Amino acid sequence: MKKVIVIGCPGAGKSTFSRKLAEKTGLPLVYLDMIWHLPDRTTLSREEFVRRIDEVTVGDEWIIDGNYLHTLPLRLSRCDTVFFFDLPLEICLDGAEERIGKERADMPWTDSRIDPDFRQWIMDFPTQQTPLIRKMIAEYEKQVDVIVFNTREDSDAFIDYIN
């Protein structure tokens, strides 16, 4: 486990898990949201975003936290381990709400409220994103280790288990 991607619905606990995994393993952690989103709430161009991910993934060790499905095949082709957070929608919505007003290492700003479009994207995630993620993972599951978490307790137990 040297090249790791952590994916799943916003609010599921990906970034918390990624931080704990980086602390336990010493692997460098990259948050895709910190690359894509600029402090002024604009974004990089898609081309620049892909270029930056390409630079990270040619390295020998990394944890990449985030979805961005248009870059998932690139990351899947270069990783050795996938952690997929497949948690109930209510848990994800609660997780997204809980972080409002809190400074986060995985975002360049602090939200004072949940954006209605973002909330809707979370609500649509199980029907629109999860099937695509599962399909992409299936294409690589012979090449990579895939660990699916259905609860936060599962991810906590994994962290506790590793040395």
ZAMARGU-346237 format. One line per field, with one value per residue (C-alpha): residue number from 1; residue in one letter; chain; y, x, z. Coordinates in nm, 2 decimals. Each point is the difference from the previous one (the first is absolute). Layout:
// residues N
n <- (NUM, ...)
res <- (A, ...)
chain <- (A, ...)
Y <- (Y, ...)
X <- (X, ...)
Z <- (Z, ...)
***
This chain:
// residues 163
n <- (1, 2, 3, 4, 5, 6, 7, 8, 9, 10, 11, 12, 13, 14, 15, 16, 17, 18, 19, 20, 21, 22, 23, 24, 25, 26, 27, 28, 29, 30, 31, 32, 33, 34, 35, 36, 37, 38, 39, 40, 41, 42, 43, 44, 45, 46, 47, 48, 49, 50, 51, 52, 53, 54, 55, 56, 57, 58, 59, 60, 61, 62, 63, 64, 65, 66, 67, 68, 69, 70, 71, 72, 73, 74, 75, 76, 77, 78, 79, 80, 81, 82, 83, 84, 85, 86, 87, 88, 89, 90, 91, 92, 93, 94, 95, 96, 97, 98, 99, 100, 101, 102, 103, 104, 105, 106, 107, 108, 109, 110, 111, 112, 113, 114, 115, 116, 117, 118, 119, 120, 121, 122, 123, 124, 125, 126, 127, 128, 129, 130, 131, 132, 133, 134, 135, 136, 137, 138, 139, 140, 141, 142, 143, 144, 145, 146, 147, 148, 149, 150, 151, 152, 153, 154, 155, 156, 157, 158, 159, 160, 161, 162, 163)
res <- (M, K, K, V, I, V, I, G, C, P, G, A, G, K, S, T, F, S, R, K, L, A, E, K, T, G, L, P, L, V, Y, L, D, M, I, W, H, L, P, D, R, T, T, L, S, R, E, E, F, V, R, R, I, D, E, V, T, V, G, D, E, W, I, I, D, G, N, Y, L, H, T, L, P, L, R, L, S, R, C, D, T, V, F, F, F, D, L, P, L, E, I, C, L, D, G, A, E, E, R, I, G, K, E, R, A, D, M, P, W, T, D, S, R, I, D, P, D, F, R, Q, W, I, M, D, F, P, T, Q, Q, T, P, L, I, R, K, M, I, A, E, Y, E, K, Q, V, D, V, I, V, F, N, T, R, E, D, S, D, A, F, I, D, Y, I, N)
chain <- (A, A, A, A, A, A, A, A, A, A, A, A, A, A, A, A, A, A, A, A, A, A, A, A, A, A, A, A, A, A, A, A, A, A, A, A, A, A, A, A, A, A, A, A, A, A, A, A, A, A, A, A, A, A, A, A, A, A, A, A, A, A, A, A, A, A, A, A, A, A, A, A, A, A, A, A, A, A, A, A, A, A, A, A, A, A, A, A, A, A, A, A, A, A, A, A, A, A, A, A, A, A, A, A, A, A, A, A, A, A, A, A, A, A, A, A, A, A, A, A, A, A, A, A, A, A, A, A, A, A, A, A, A, A, A, A, A, A, A, A, A, A, A, A, A, A, A, A, A, A, A, A, A, A, A, A, A, A, A, A, A, A, A)
Y <- (0.00, 0.28, 0.17, 0.05, 0.16, 0.08, 0.06, 0.03, 0.24, 0.34, -0.01, -0.37, 0.04, -0.03, 0.29, -0.10, -0.36, 0.13, 0.21, -0.29, -0.23, 0.25, 0.03, -0.38, -0.07, 0.31, 0.02, 0.35, 0.11, 0.20, 0.14, 0.05, 0.28, 0.20, -0.04, 0.07, 0.28, 0.32, 0.23, 0.25, -0.28, -0.03, -0.32, -0.12, -0.08, -0.37, -0.03, 0.14, -0.21, -0.32, 0.11, 0.05, -0.34, -0.16, 0.16, -0.15, -0.34, -0.06, 0.01, -0.32, 0.07, 0.20, 0.01, 0.19, 0.10, 0.10, -0.10, 0.20, -0.29, 0.14, -0.08, -0.32, -0.23, 0.17, -0.05, -0.36, -0.09, 0.12, -0.09, -0.33, 0.05, 0.16, 0.09, 0.05, 0.16, -0.13, 0.13, 0.08, 0.33, 0.13, -0.05, 0.19, 0.29, 0.02, -0.01, 0.29, 0.20, -0.07, 0.16, 0.34, 0.28, -0.22, 0.07, -0.31, -0.12, -0.13, 0.32, 0.35, 0.18, -0.05, -0.02, 0.19, -0.21, -0.30, 0.11, -0.13, -0.13, -0.19, -0.14, -0.12, -0.15, -0.20, -0.11, -0.12, -0.17, -0.35, -0.01, 0.20, -0.04, -0.32, -0.22, 0.16, -0.04, -0.37, -0.05, 0.16, -0.18, -0.33, 0.06, 0.02, -0.24, -0.27, 0.25, 0.18, -0.08, 0.14, 0.06, 0.11, 0.17, 0.00, 0.17, 0.24, -0.27, -0.22, 0.27, 0.07, -0.38, -0.01, 0.29, -0.17, -0.33, 0.14, 0.05)
X <- (0.00, 0.21, -0.23, -0.34, -0.32, -0.29, -0.34, -0.37, -0.28, 0.09, -0.07, 0.08, 0.32, 0.26, 0.22, 0.00, 0.09, 0.27, 0.16, 0.01, 0.14, 0.27, 0.09, 0.02, 0.19, 0.21, -0.13, -0.04, -0.36, -0.15, -0.35, -0.15, -0.22, 0.31, 0.13, -0.33, -0.14, 0.20, -0.04, -0.21, -0.25, 0.09, 0.15, 0.29, -0.05, -0.08, 0.33, 0.21, -0.19, 0.08, 0.36, 0.04, -0.16, 0.24, 0.29, -0.11, -0.08, 0.34, 0.15, 0.08, -0.22, -0.32, -0.35, -0.25, -0.33, -0.29, -0.23, 0.02, -0.12, 0.15, 0.34, -0.09, 0.12, 0.35, 0.02, -0.13, 0.26, 0.28, -0.12, 0.04, -0.28, -0.35, -0.20, -0.36, -0.23, -0.35, -0.20, -0.37, -0.11, -0.12, 0.35, 0.15, -0.24, 0.05, 0.38, -0.02, -0.22, 0.23, 0.30, -0.17, 0.19, 0.30, 0.35, 0.10, 0.34, -0.17, -0.16, 0.14, -0.29, -0.25, -0.37, -0.25, -0.29, -0.05, -0.04, -0.34, 0.15, 0.27, -0.27, -0.19, 0.32, 0.04, -0.36, 0.04, 0.33, -0.14, -0.18, 0.22, 0.36, 0.01, -0.09, 0.27, 0.26, -0.09, 0.03, 0.34, 0.12, -0.11, 0.22, 0.31, -0.08, 0.24, 0.28, -0.07, -0.12, -0.35, -0.13, -0.36, -0.12, -0.37, 0.03, 0.24, 0.06, 0.14, 0.25, 0.10, 0.06, 0.22, 0.21, 0.02, 0.11, 0.30, 0.33)
Z <- (0.00, -0.14, -0.26, 0.15, -0.11, 0.23, -0.17, 0.09, 0.07, 0.16, 0.37, 0.03, 0.19, -0.28, 0.11, 0.37, -0.10, -0.25, 0.27, 0.25, -0.27, -0.09, 0.37, 0.04, -0.32, -0.06, -0.36, -0.14, -0.02, -0.28, 0.01, -0.35, 0.13, 0.09, -0.35, -0.19, 0.22, 0.03, 0.31, -0.20, -0.06, -0.37, -0.14, -0.21, -0.36, -0.06, -0.18, 0.28, 0.25, -0.19, -0.04, 0.37, 0.07, -0.25, 0.18, 0.33, -0.13, -0.16, 0.35, 0.19, 0.31, 0.05, 0.13, -0.22, 0.17, -0.23, -0.28, -0.32, -0.22, -0.32, 0.16, 0.17, -0.28, 0.01, 0.38, -0.01, -0.27, 0.23, 0.35, 0.19, 0.25, -0.01, 0.30, -0.10, 0.26, -0.09, 0.29, 0.04, -0.14, 0.34, 0.15, -0.29, 0.03, 0.37, -0.06, -0.24, 0.24, 0.29, -0.17, -0.07, 0.17, 0.07, -0.15, -0.20, -0.14, -0.31, -0.12, -0.05, 0.17, 0.28, -0.10, 0.21, -0.15, -0.22, -0.36, -0.13, -0.32, 0.19, 0.23, -0.30, -0.15, 0.33, -0.02, -0.36, 0.07, 0.07, -0.32, -0.23, 0.12, 0.19, -0.29, -0.22, 0.28, 0.04, -0.37, -0.02, 0.31, -0.16, -0.30, 0.23, 0.28, -0.13, 0.01, 0.33, 0.35, 0.06, 0.35, 0.03, 0.32, 0.08, 0.34, 0.16, 0.26, -0.28, -0.10, 0.36, 0.06, -0.31, 0.14, 0.34, -0.17, -0.20, 0.17)
***
